[in-house]
Amino acid sequence: MNPARPHPFTRSRFASWLDSLLETVWEKGWQDKPEFDPEYLWSIGSRGYESQDETSIRDEEDVADFRLRLEVLCRSLREEAQLNALGHTMAYGQITSAIRKRHALGKLWREQPELAQTEIAPPIVVLGQMRSGTTRVQRLLAADPRFCGTRFCNSQDPIPASPDLRPVKARAALAIAHAVNPWLEAMHPFGATRADEEIGWLAAALSPAAFEAQWRIPSFVAFSEARDAAPIYREFARILRTDAASMGNADRPRVLKCPQFAEDMPALTAALPQARVIACERDSESVLASSVSMVASQMAFQSDLADIAALEAEWRRKMDLRAWRISAFSANPGAVAATVHFETLNEDPIAALADAYRALGKEFAPQARSAAEDELQRASRDSHGQHSRQLENFAS
């Protein structure tokens, strides 16, 4: 049973203990507090790799884009984020991890360039605001044995290896994450090998998606929103093709999903021009309340700021931007094959799924229906109801 969550910025005892411990470590001089300096972080993340692993098969624009994003992100973290010791440590870990993955992928592609050129079946992109039913639609479609999804562990670590220890590592990481944020599972049920969004692949290219949901970094967010995301999605496509080759499912349409897609569809479809798109819709006030709750839960243990009004204003702005960009993309004839409404998905998920299959020109075969029913049964054991009750309490 999870502890009570009386307000969105509630922090667990374990998170508070970790934060105090890290602060003590730095105060006592037992370990230096890492700096958000791009060159310092680069030296840590690239350790053990060669300089050519940064470039590898990437073009100059893609290489320069990552370096510039790193510089702007570090400045935003130094000047704006106001992180506590735990948040500072987590940001350090995530950024050095992105640099390390950048080099590991570069090394892999230097040695096996054909992986990044793997021919894949046309993917299915689930497009929509966060908290609008995109995860449910992704998992229902990915359950179909004719399709496939990205395992959570593969999203977090896109470098294939043998033996594949990523599921084990992901289970350990999730156990720690749930100890720090015991309400996380109620908002987004995870599983090490469960189909999940590809936010880890975006983070590996320094897209803002994962970072803005944890830290207050307005200048980096503004920089990213105004910048062409093409380099990010060229890297994303290379990772997708590599993952499909390593998982042996390149011949099955991959069901892709991340709320960040809502901002970046031109770049995504340029990198994956054969993609088919399913849009998810939900009323904006429900999306806002659920989004703010989830983001607040991640910010609560990484900063001592707790300004709910500012958070609501920022995510309303973010939702408006994404809605505008979704609308602009959808105005193109044939851009969106089907639209799934949240209420319909709740009331009759099988009927909503059957409509989506028809719009995609796919048969909703008995095996697809059976797989979807199995996924619904599994989802019924998740703890989404707890989050609904939390939202009701926040509103009361």
Secondary structure, 3 states (H helix, E strand, C coil): CCCCCCCCCCCCHHHHHHHHHHHHHHHCCCCCCCCCCHHHHHHHHCCCCCCHHHHCCCCHHHHHHHHHHHHHHHHHHHHCCCECHHHHHHHHHHHHHHHHHHHHHHHHHHHCHHHHHCCCCCCEEEECCCCCCHHHHHHHHHCCCCCECCEHHHHHCCCCCCCCCHHHHHHHHHHHHHHHCCCHHHHCCCCCCCECCCHHHHHHCCCCHHHHCCCCCHHHHHHHHHCCCHHHHHHHHHHHHHHHHHHCCCCCCEEEECCCHHHHHHHHHHHCCCCEEEEEECCHHHHHHHHHHHHHHHHCCCECCCCHHHHHHHHHHHHHHHHHHHHHHHCCCCCCCEEEEHHHHHHCHHHHHHHHHHHHCCCCCHHHHHHHHHHHHHHCCCCHHHHHHHHHHHHC
